[in-house]
Amino acid sequence: MQAMGKSSISSVVKKLLDVAWYLAGAGLCLATLMIVYTAVWGGFPGTIRVPITFELEAEAYQVASPALGVTGAVVDDIRAYLSFPLERGVFLFANLLILVGLLALAMLVLWQLRQVFRTLEDGAPFDAENARRIRWVGFAMILGEIFRASALGFWTYYAAARFESEQMYFGASLDFNLIAIIHGLVILVIAEVFRSGTRLEEDQSLTV
């Protein structure tokens, strides 16, 4: 199966991106309606599940390794999820706004990728706009990671401030994923390569 053109791998990927974009759009509309519903009629029945970080009280467990001769090993920075009933208020609104932001960012990335793969489907990879589109994807990945880490910090801080346990100590964490940031930077470099390729393509066409 060829990489570019009609009935190619690029064409299949373009269709998958189309489906993902419309699903994200439907999710964004639903999340927006949920914000309006919450503002007018109140909250939703059910529970919410948020990520948390916590430490266990040292007396609550024992970890050792006879093979290594290790005693009193410590388990820390535990990652888990906390579920609790939904209530109308700032926290619910904040979570809905986070959801809207993530979906909007996903739609932006998917839209740019759709346009890039459309040019591949048409057999014109060095379209003048592709460098800009790929650059948007790189910036969106970096922004998305910052947004995700900030949301995680908000959730873990909320749990640490509002919940308590005799055996666990809740803590707040941002947890930036540097690999995602690096991926975004790599995509920005690829965008510059596309820009250079577009210039060479234009110079070659003018020479001919």
C-alpha positions in Angstrom: 0.0 0.0 0.0 1.5 3.4 -1.0 2.3 6.0 1.5 0.7 9.0 -0.3 -2.2 9.6 -2.6 -5.8 8.2 -2.8 -6.4 4.8 -1.2 -3.0 5.1 0.6 -1.9 4.9 4.2 -2.2 8.7 4.4 -5.8 8.5 3.3 -6.6 5.9 6.0 -4.9 8.0 8.7 -6.8 11.1 7.4 -10.1 9.3 7.8 -9.2 8.2 11.4 -8.2 11.7 12.2 -11.6 12.9 10.9 -13.5 10.5 13.1 -11.4 11.5 16.2 -11.9 15.2 15.4 -15.7 14.8 15.2 -15.8 12.7 18.4 -13.7 15.4 20.2 -16.1 18.0 18.9 -19.1 16.0 20.2 -17.4 15.7 23.6 -16.7 19.4 23.7 -20.3 20.2 23.0 -21.4 17.8 25.7 -19.0 19.3 28.2 -20.2 22.8 27.4 -23.8 21.7 27.9 -22.8 20.2 31.2 -21.4 23.5 32.4 -24.6 25.3 31.4 -26.7 22.6 33.1 -24.7 22.8 36.3 -24.9 26.6 36.3 -28.7 26.6 35.9 -30.0 23.4 37.5 -27.3 22.2 39.8 -24.8 19.4 39.9 -24.9 15.8 38.6 -25.6 12.6 40.6 -22.7 10.2 40.8 -19.0 10.2 41.7 -15.9 11.9 40.4 -12.5 10.2 40.2 -9.3 12.3 40.5 -5.6 11.3 40.6 -3.9 11.7 44.0 -0.4 11.2 45.5 0.1 10.1 49.1 2.4 8.5 51.6 1.6 5.7 54.1 2.3 5.9 57.8 5.5 4.0 58.4 3.9 1.9 61.2 1.1 0.7 58.8 3.4 -1.5 56.7 6.7 -3.4 56.5 8.8 -3.9 53.4 12.0 -5.9 53.5 14.2 -7.9 51.1 16.0 -10.9 52.8 17.8 -11.7 49.6 19.4 -8.2 49.6 19.7 -7.8 53.3 17.4 -4.8 53.3 15.0 -4.0 56.1 12.7 -1.1 56.6 12.3 -0.1 53.0 10.0 2.9 52.5 7.1 3.2 50.0 6.6 6.8 49.0 5.1 9.0 46.3 2.2 6.5 45.7 0.0 7.3 42.8 -3.7 6.4 42.9 -7.2 7.7 42.3 -9.7 9.0 44.8 -13.5 8.7 44.1 -16.1 10.7 46.0 -19.6 12.0 45.3 -20.1 14.9 43.0 -21.2 18.2 44.5 -22.2 21.5 42.9 -19.5 24.1 43.4 -16.2 25.6 42.3 -14.5 22.1 42.1 -17.1 20.7 39.7 -16.9 23.9 37.5 -13.1 23.7 37.5 -13.2 20.1 36.4 -15.6 20.8 33.6 -13.4 23.8 32.4 -10.4 21.5 32.5 -12.3 19.0 30.3 -13.3 21.7 27.9 -9.7 23.0 27.7 -8.3 19.5 27.0 -10.9 18.8 24.3 -10.4 22.1 22.7 -6.6 21.5 22.6 -7.2 18.0 21.2 -9.4 19.5 18.5 -6.7 22.0 17.6 -4.1 19.3 17.2 -6.4 17.0 15.3 -7.5 19.8 12.9 -3.9 20.6 12.1 -3.0 16.9 11.5 -6.1 16.5 9.3 -4.9 19.3 7.1 -1.4 17.9 6.9 -2.6 14.4 6.0 -5.0 15.9 3.5 -2.0 17.3 1.6 -0.3 13.9 1.8 -3.5 12.3 0.4 -3.3 14.8 -2.4 0.3 14.0 -3.1 1.6 17.4 -2.1 3.6 16.9 1.2 5.5 20.2 0.8 2.4 22.4 1.0 3.3 25.9 2.1 1.1 25.7 5.1 2.3 22.3 6.5 5.2 23.9 8.3 2.9 26.2 10.2 0.4 23.3 10.9 3.2 21.1 12.3 4.5 24.0 14.3 1.0 24.4 15.9 1.1 20.7 16.8 4.4 21.1 18.5 3.3 24.1 20.5 0.1 22.3 21.4 1.9 19.3 22.7 4.1 21.5 25.0 1.1 23.5 26.1 -0.9 20.3 26.6 1.7 18.9 28.9 1.8 22.1 31.0 -2.0 22.1 31.1 -2.0 18.4 32.2 0.6 18.9 34.9 -1.3 22.0 36.2 -4.6 20.0 36.3 -2.8 17.2 38.2 -1.4 19.8 40.7 -5.0 21.2 41.1 -6.5 17.7 41.8 -3.8 16.5 44.2 -3.8 19.9 46.1 -7.6 19.7 46.4 -7.4 16.1 47.8 -4.6 17.1 50.2 -6.6 20.2 51.4 -10.0 18.5 51.7 -9.4 14.9 52.7 -7.6 13.3 55.6 -6.8 9.8 56.8 -5.1 8.3 59.9 -2.9 6.0 57.8 -2.2 8.2 54.7 -0.7 11.6 54.1 -2.0 13.3 51.0 0.3 15.6 49.0 0.3 17.8 46.0 2.3 17.1 42.8 2.8 18.7 39.4 4.6 15.8 37.8 5.8 17.3 34.5 6.6 14.8 31.8 9.8 16.0 30.2 9.5 13.4 27.5 6.3 15.0 26.3 8.0 18.4 26.3 10.9 17.0 24.3 8.5 15.4 21.8 6.9 18.9 21.3 10.4 20.4 20.7 11.2 17.6 18.2 8.0 18.4 16.3 9.0 22.0 16.2 12.3 21.0 14.6 10.4 18.8 12.1 8.3 21.9 11.3 11.4 23.8 10.4 12.6 20.9 8.2 9.2 21.1 6.4 9.7 24.8 6.0 13.1 24.3 4.4 11.8 21.6 2.2 9.0 23.8 1.0 11.5 26.5 0.1 13.7 24.1 -1.8 10.6 22.8 -3.6 9.6 26.3 -4.6 13.1 27.2 -5.7 13.3 24.1 -7.8 10.0 24.8 -9.5 11.1 28.3 -10.3 14.4 27.0 -11.7 12.6 24.6 -13.9 
